[in-house]
Amino acid sequence: MWSFDHEPDQSRLAERYSLSSDTPAECAAKLASGAADIGLVPVSALAFTPSLAVIPGCAIASKDRVRSILLVVRPGDDPTSTEAPDALSHVRRVALDTSSRTSAVYTRILFMRFWQIEPAFVPHPPDLEAMLQAADAALLIGDPALFALEDREGREQRTGERLLYLDLAHEWHTLTGTVWVSAFWAARPDAIEPSRIPPSQIIDDFQHSRDQGLAHIDALADEWSARIAVPRETIRTYLTENIWYLLDEPCLAGLELFYRYGVECGALPLAPKVHFLH
């Protein structure tokens, strides 16, 4: 979003685009309903709205550890067990952060296909303590996941309880050998033509903003460390080492597997084809 939020591009882009900020799930819902024309949406949105056209080249993905997608687990009878699936054998209920449907689908796939465990999945607002009161494990995404990692030692000192923190992108990569893909930019094709903005211009605008963001990582770390309770260096590491921003062939291979497994697990209605805006 760098170019949309900073000059010299911000004023120019404001003539073409009207911006709103929402959770990933809300972005997908607005795109599906027609309340928005373009959205940064969880990749599962394509399975529910297959008519969407993906803007090529831009992604929120991770090649190994992502840090912002966490499964936090209360210990079972054997607290020394720290590897899935043994450490998860006692899990009967999983509280799912309601902010993103895609992370919930990945969680279902990992439990059902790879760990051979079929717990009940319960939607829940992203509050770790409340989630762990309602379930044996909690899925956290985004800032709440980063906050939980930052507070890991502090919580253990306060409560005396040692929790297991599983990075689900790392688990996915370990088990499948593919890239974890969380989100991409997608557009409603029926909204593009009336806008009179050429698709090539839209693609250029979003790819240029991606590139400008990558060129201003230090400035982003400065900005966001002042906004959220996460140290600057943690944010910088997250932006440079944990997130991959290019929707390339390895990402598309990971997406194909995600869609297929999601259907097989009953978490997605269909395995969509990725159609690009052009």
Long-range contacts (C-beta under 8 A, 24 or more apart in sequence): 1-209, 1-213, 2-209, 2-210, 2-212, 2-213, 2-216, 2-220, 3-205, 3-208, 3-209, 3-212, 3-213, 4-209, 6-212, 6-216, 9-208, 9-209, 9-212, 13-205, 13-209, 16-197, 16-201, 16-205, 17-205, 23-99, 23-100, 24-99, 24-100, 24-101, 24-102, 24-141, 24-183, 25-98, 25-99, 25-100, 25-101, 28-101, 31-186, 31-188, 34-188, 34-191, 37-187, 37-188, 37-191, 37-192, 37-195, 38-185, 38-186, 38-187, 38-188, 38-191, 38-202, 39-185, 39-186, 40-183, 40-184, 40-185, 41-183, 41-184, 41-185, 41-186, 42-100, 42-101, 42-102, 42-103, 42-182, 42-183, 43-102, 43-181, 43-182, 43-183, 43-184, 43-255, 43-258, 44-101, 44-102, 44-105, 44-262, 44-268, 45-101, 45-102, 45-186, 46-186, 46-259, 46-272, 46-274, 47-259, 47-262, 47-263, 47-268, 47-269, 47-270, 47-271, 47-272, 48-268, 48-269, 50-270, 50-272, 50-273, 51-188, 51-189, 51-190, 52-186, 52-187, 52-188, 52-189, 52-275, 53-186, 53-187, 53-188, 53-189, 53-192, 53-275, 53-276, 53-277, 53-278, 54-184, 54-185, 54-186, 54-247, 54-274, 54-275, 54-276, 54-277, 55-184, 55-185, 55-186, 55-187, 55-202, 55-203, 55-206, 55-207, 55-276, 55-277, 56-203, 56-207, 56-247, 56-276, 56-277, 56-278, 57-203, 57-206, 57-207, 57-210, 57-246, 57-247, 58-184, 58-185, 58-206, 58-207, 58-210, 58-245, 58-246, 58-247, 59-181, 59-182, 59-183, 59-184, 59-244, 59-245, 59-246, 59-247, 59-251, 60-181, 60-182, 60-183, 60-184, 60-243, 60-245, 61-179, 61-180, 61-181, 61-182, 61-243, 61-244, 61-245, 61-246, 61-247, 61-251, 61-254, 62-169, 62-173, 62-179, 62-180, 62-182, 62-242, 62-243, 62-244, 63-173, 63-179, 63-180, 63-244, 63-250, 64-169, 64-170, 64-173, 65-167, 65-169, 65-170, 65-242, 66-167, 66-168, 66-169, 66-170, 66-180, 66-182, 66-242, 66-243, 67-145, 67-146, 67-149, 67-167, 67-238, 67-242, 68-141, 68-142, 68-143, 68-145, 68-146, 68-238, 68-242, 69-103, 69-106, 69-139, 69-140, 69-141, 69-145, 69-167, 69-168, 69-169, 69-180, 69-182, 70-139, 70-140, 70-141, 70-145, 70-148, 70-149, 70-165, 70-166, 70-167, 70-168, 71-107, 71-137, 71-138, 71-139, 71-165, 71-166, 71-168, 71-171, 72-128, 72-131, 72-132, 72-137, 72-138, 72-140, 72-148, 72-163, 72-164, 72-165, 72-166, 73-136, 73-137, 73-138, 73-163, 73-164, 73-165, 73-166, 74-132, 74-136, 74-137, 74-161, 74-163, 74-164, 75-161, 75-162, 75-163, 75-164, 79-162, 82-164, 84-110, 84-115, 84-166, 84-171, 85-114, 85-115, 85-116, 85-117, 87-164, 88-115, 88-117, 88-137, 89-117, 90-136, 91-117, 91-119, 91-136, 91-137, 92-119, 92-120, 92-136, 93-119, 93-120, 93-121, 93-122, 93-134, 93-135, 93-136, 93-137, 94-119, 94-120, 94-121, 94-122, 94-135, 94-136, 94-137, 94-138, 94-139, 95-122, 95-123, 95-124, 95-131, 95-132, 95-134, 95-135, 95-137, 95-138, 95-139, 96-121, 96-122, 96-123, 96-124, 96-139, 97-124, 97-125, 97-126, 97-138, 97-139, 97-140, 97-141, 97-142, 97-144, 98-123, 98-124, 98-125, 98-126, 99-126, 99-141, 99-142, 100-141, 100-142, 100-182, 102-182, 102-183, 103-139, 103-141, 103-168, 103-182, 104-139, 104-267, 105-258, 105-262, 105-265, 105-267, 105-268, 106-168, 106-172, 106-180, 106-258, 107-139, 107-168, 108-262, 108-265, 108-267, 109-258, 109-261, 109-262, 109-265, 109-267, 110-168, 110-171, 110-172, 110-175, 112-265, 113-261, 113-264, 113-265, 114-171, 114-175, 132-163, 139-168, 143-228, 143-230, 146-228, 146-230, 146-234, 146-238, 147-228, 147-229, 147-230, 150-229, 150-230, 150-231, 150-234, 172-254, 176-254, 176-257, 178-250, 178-253, 178-254, 178-257, 179-244, 179-250, 179-251, 179-253, 179-254, 180-254, 181-247, 181-251, 181-254, 181-255, 181-258, 184-247, 187-277, 189-277, 192-277, 199-277, 199-278, 202-277, 203-277, 210-245, 213-245, 214-245
